Amino acid sequence: MSPAAPHRGARWWAGAVLSGLVVAFLAFDTVIKLIALPVVGETLEALGWPADMAVPLGVILLVVTALYAIPRTSLVGAILLTAYLGGAVAAHLRIGSPLFSHTLFGSYLGAAMWGGLLLRDPGLLRFLSWRRGPASS
């Protein structure tokens, strides 16, 4: 390891694995949308979307997942993926999908995504912390 390379402990590796699992799932979801598998069109129609929205949704998901996967843009990617996943939760909620298995799945994925990012970047955790440190004089 070179002197300029950061030390990557267990916390960082846990975050990298968690983020990798999220990216792998989203990459799979992207591919099935981009090749417009029939099951994707059927699922979209059940959610009240036209089946031909699969490819545009796949392109959006590809871009925001890539932003999340690239370390320098991962925060922007996480914010955009949060919005994307929020739309999925809203779509399932609107049609009355089962709560814990379908409706909240986007929330579970989002929590894993943010967990992976925060484990990889403790500075981001401090930045987002609601706790206040001692008052400076």
Secondary structure in CASP SS format (residue, H / E / C, confidence):
PFRMAT SS
TARGET T0000
AUTHOR 0000-0000-0000
METHOD secondary structure of the structure
MODEL  1
M C 1.00
S C 1.00
P C 1.00
A C 1.00
A C 1.00
P C 1.00
H C 1.00
R C 1.00
G C 1.00
A H 1.00
R H 1.00
W H 1.00
W H 1.00
A H 1.00
G H 1.00
A H 1.00
V H 1.00
L H 1.00
S H 1.00
G H 1.00
L H 1.00
V H 1.00
V H 1.00
A H 1.00
F H 1.00
L H 1.00
A H 1.00
F H 1.00
D H 1.00
T H 1.00
V H 1.00
I H 1.00
K H 1.00
L H 1.00
I C 1.00
A C 1.00
L C 1.00
P H 1.00
V H 1.00
V H 1.00
G H 1.00
E H 1.00
T H 1.00
L H 1.00
E H 1.00
A H 1.00
L C 1.00
G C 1.00
W C 1.00
P C 1.00
A H 1.00
D H 1.00
M H 1.00
A H 1.00
V H 1.00
P H 1.00
L H 1.00
G H 1.00
V H 1.00
I H 1.00
L H 1.00
L H 1.00
V H 1.00
V H 1.00
T H 1.00
A H 1.00
L H 1.00
Y H 1.00
A H 1.00
I C 1.00
P H 1.00
R H 1.00
T H 1.00
S H 1.00
L H 1.00
V H 1.00
G H 1.00
A H 1.00
I H 1.00
L H 1.00
L H 1.00
T H 1.00
A H 1.00
Y H 1.00
L H 1.00
G H 1.00
G H 1.00
A H 1.00
V H 1.00
A H 1.00
A H 1.00
H H 1.00
L H 1.00
R H 1.00
I H 1.00
G C 1.00
S C 1.00
P C 1.00
L H 1.00
F H 1.00
S H 1.00
H H 1.00
T H 1.00
L C 1.00
F H 1.00
G H 1.00
S H 1.00
Y H 1.00
L H 1.00
G H 1.00
A H 1.00
A H 1.00
M H 1.00
W H 1.00
G H 1.00
G H 1.00
L H 1.00
L H 1.00
L H 1.00
R H 1.00
D C 1.00
P H 1.00
G H 1.00
L H 1.00
L H 1.00
R H 1.00
F H 1.00
L H 1.00
S C 1.00
W C 1.00
R C 1.00
R C 1.00
G C 1.00
P C 1.00
A C 1.00
S C 1.00
S C 1.00
END
